[in-house]
Amino acid sequence: MPSSTSGPAIRCRGLRKSFAEVRAVAGVDLEVRRGECFGLLGPNGAGKTTTIEILEGLGVADGGEVEILGQRWGGGDERALRQRLGVCLQETQLADRLTVEEVLRLFRSFYERGRDVEEVLRLLELEPKRRAAYVKLSGGQRQRLAVACALVGAPELLFLDEPTTGLDPQARHRVWAVIDEFRRQGGTVVLTTHYMEEAAQLCDRLAIMDHGRVIAEGSPRELIASLRADQILELEPTASLDAGVFAALPGVSAARQQNGRHVLSVRDVGAALPALLEAIQAHGSAVKTLETHQPTLEDVFVSLTGRELRDE
């Protein structure tokens, strides 16, 4: 189980990586505390997977410093460091004819110490599929097996790159419970995800990445509070209006246009709504649709980047 060694689980400074003319990672600084679940959020192409592969030791940075559990890749006994890590890649390909149980026993054999295979089968609810060949598994079952392989070595630090993609809601919640239990027992988790609910549920802290850089960092609550909004108000007027019409209204902390709609961060709905309706009428327009919701991490991301999390 996780060791009691002090110091951060991960520390990286000035991390850089380019592929030809594309700068995938452009000077990333991160520090992950031991015993926390740390999330990396961002759209495809933001640099999340490249960053996490360098941290895992599967990629080599062009520049910067990386320290994992007090050790550096290329600085000595890398095999000993890998014994302390569990890795679930975004895509995992295994031998078609191996059964679920055979795959888990194979991965368990890679580690000097680890968890009981039967325990891990139960944990990921894979017992009914223990004799099923990998080629016969559904996408969700393969994903649960990938998580099981990451856990079977009893790691101190667990890397999960979009671990619940393709899972149905019940299976997703089961994986969440497994991750949460691992963390509560002292393990450290680094997680990438496209699911805002998942990030809010599991992560103690988050870093939002875009274009290879960290553009915001904090707890889910801190990031949402940065919007300075009690409500997010989305409206579609009957005539085109400039976002500046709404930005200066009382009770409105920010306004932007998104997909033909106006999105307002509102700190005082009572003051904002009458002023909003008056401004729309003064510009010869009317309200076509009007919706409101509490601010979310998705709202934080869009306000920072102008893009939705799943945008390519």
N, C-alpha and C positions, 0 to 999 in steps of 0.2 A: 504493500500500500504506500501512499505518498510519504515521502521523507519529511523530516522536520527542518531541513536546511533552510537558513534564513536567506534574505535577498529576494529580488523579483524572480518569477519563473522565466520571464522573457524580457530582455532589454535590447532594443536596436536603435541605432542612431545613424541618420543620414543614408538610409538604405536606398540604393539605386539599381535599376535593371532596365536595359534597353534591348529590343529585338530589331535589328536593322535600324530603320529610321523611327521606330515607335518606342517612346519612353514609357514603359509599363509601370515603373515605380520611380518616383522622382523626389527622393529625399525624405523617406518616411521615418519618423521617430515614434517608437511605441515602448510602453512599459506595462507588462502584465503581472499583476500581483499573484502570489501563490494563494491557491484556494478560491479564486474567483472564476466566474465565467465571463470571458471577454469576447465581445462580438465585433466583427468587421462587416460593415454594411456598405453597399454601393452597387450601381448597375453593372451589367456585364461590361468588361473592358476597363473597369475602374482601377484594377491592379490588385484586387483582393487575393485571387488565387496565386498570382506570381509572388506576392508577399508571403503568403502562408507556405508556399513550396520552399522558399528560401529559409524560412524559420524551421521547417521540418528537416532541412538538410537535403532536399531533393533538387534544389536549384542553387546556383552559385551567383551571388550578387556581383555587380560591376564595381560597387563601392559601398562604403559604410561598415558599421560594426554590428555583429549579432552575437548575443550571449543567451544560451539556453540552459536553464537550471545550473547556472554558474560556470558553464563550459562553452567553448567556441568550436564550431565546425572547423575541421582541419587543424585543430590545436592539440591533438593527442589521441586518446582512445575513443574514437567515434562509435565503436561497437558498444561500449559501455553506456554511452549517451543514448543510443537508439534503444537499448534495453529499457529505458525509462520513459519512452514515448509510445503513444498509441496514435495511429493515423488512419483517418477515413477520408479517402480522396473523393473528389467530385464525381469521378467515374471509376469504377473498379471492374476489371475483367479477370475472371478466374477460369480455370480449366473446366470445360463444359461437363465432363463426365464425373467429376468429383461430387460427392454428396455434401450436403450441408455439414454433417458431422465430420466428414473427412477434411473439409476445408478448415474447420475450427481446430481440429487436432493438429493439422499441419501448421497453422499459425501459432498454436500454443507451443509447438516444438522449437520455434525460433527463439524462445525466451527461457532464461535460466529459472525464472520464477514466474508464476502467473496464476490465473484463476482456473477453477475446475470447469471443464468443457460443459458438463451437464448443467452447472449453475448458469453459465452464459446462455446456453440454449433456452433455459427457462426464462431468463431475464428478458430476452428479446422475443419471447413467445415463438420460438422456432422448433420446439419439440415435435410438432406434427409433421414437420418437413425434414427431419433429421436424415432420412434416407432418400430424399429427393435429390436428383442430379441438379447441378447448378443451372444447366441449360433449360430445365423445366420450371425454374422459379419465375414468378412475376417480377416486374420492376421493383415493386415495393418490398418483396421478400429479399431480393438481392441487396437492396439498400439496408435492410435490417441486418443481413448477414455481414455487410461491410462494417457496420457499427460494432457488431459482435466481435469481428476480427480485431478491431482497434482496441477492444476492452480485454481480450483474453490474456494479454500479457501483463495485466495489472499495472498499467502505466501511472506515472505521476502526473504527466502532462498529456492531455488528449486534444488532438487537432481534428476538427470536424468541418469539412468543406461541404456546405449545403447538405447536411445529413438526412433531412426529411423530405427531400424532393421526390415526388412520385408516391408518397405514402398517403393512405386515406386518413381521415381525421382521427380515427381510433388508434391506428398504428403510430401516427405522429405524436399523439399525447403519451403513448407508451414510451417512445424514445425520449420525450421530454422528461418523463419521470426517471428514466435511467440516467440521463445527463445530470439531473438535479441531485439524485442520490450520490452519484460519483463526486460531485462538487461538495456536497455536505459532509462527505467522508474525508475531505481534505484535498481532493484532486483539483487540478487546474484545467480549465477548458478554454480553447480558442475556437470560436465558431464563426463561420460565414453563413449567411442566410439571406434569402429574398423575402422571407416572411416577417412582416413587422410584428405580428402577434408573438411569433417565436422569440424574436429579439427582446421584446418587452417582458415576456414570461421568464426567460432563462438568464439574461445577461445582467451582471452587476454593473458593467460599464461597456460603452460602445465607442468605436471610432468609425466615423463616416468617411469613406474614401471616394474621390472623384478625380479622374485624369491623373492617377498615380500618386495623389497626395492625400494626406489626412486633413480634412477641412473642418472637422468638429469632433470633439471628444468629451465624454462625460457619462453619467448614469442616464438611463432612459428618462427619469424624472427631470434631471437637469437640462437635458437637450430639449425636451418639450417645453420647459419653463422659459427657454431662450426665445421662444416665439412671442412672449409677452401677450398671451391670448388666453381668455377663458373659453372662447368658442371660435370655430372656423366657420365662416359664413360663405357659402357658394351661391352665386346668382347668375342668371342669364337674362340680360335685358333684351327687349324687343328690337332695339337699335344699337349699333356699335358705339361704345363709349371708351374713352381713354382711361387707363387704370388710375391716372392722376386725379380723376374726379373723386375717387373714393379714398385715396391715401390720406388726405388732409381732414377727413371727417372726424368729428368728436367720437372718442371711444374706439377708433380704428388705429392699430399699431403698425399695420403693413397691408399693402394690397398688390395683387399681381394678376395677370391674365394667364389662363391655362386651358387649352383645348376649347377655346371659344367662350369660356366662362370667366367670371371675375371671382377671385378667392381672396377673402379679407380675413386677416387676423384681428379679432375683436376682443378688447379687454373689458368693454362695458356695452353689453347688448342694448340695454335700456337707452343709452345715449346714441348709439350708432344706428339703430334700426330706423327711428324717425328721420334722422338726418339723411340716411341712405335713400329712403323712399322719396324724400323731398328733392334730393339732388337728381335722381333719375327722372322725376317729373319735370324738373327745371330744364333738363336737356332734351325734352320732347320724347322721352322713352317711357316704357313701363316694364314691370317685372314679368318675365316669362316663366322662370322657375326660381325657387329660393329654397335652399337647404342649409341646415346647420348641424355641426357635430363637434364633439370635444377634440382638441388637438391631439395628433398622434405622431409617431416617429416618421410616418410617411409624409406628413405635412412639414416636418423639420427638414427632411431630405429635399423635398421639392422647393422649399423656400431658399435653401442653400445653393441648389444646383440648377433649378429651373427644369429639372427632368424628374419623371417618376422612376421609382426604384427599378422597375423591370424594363425600362427603356434600354435598347441596345446601344 
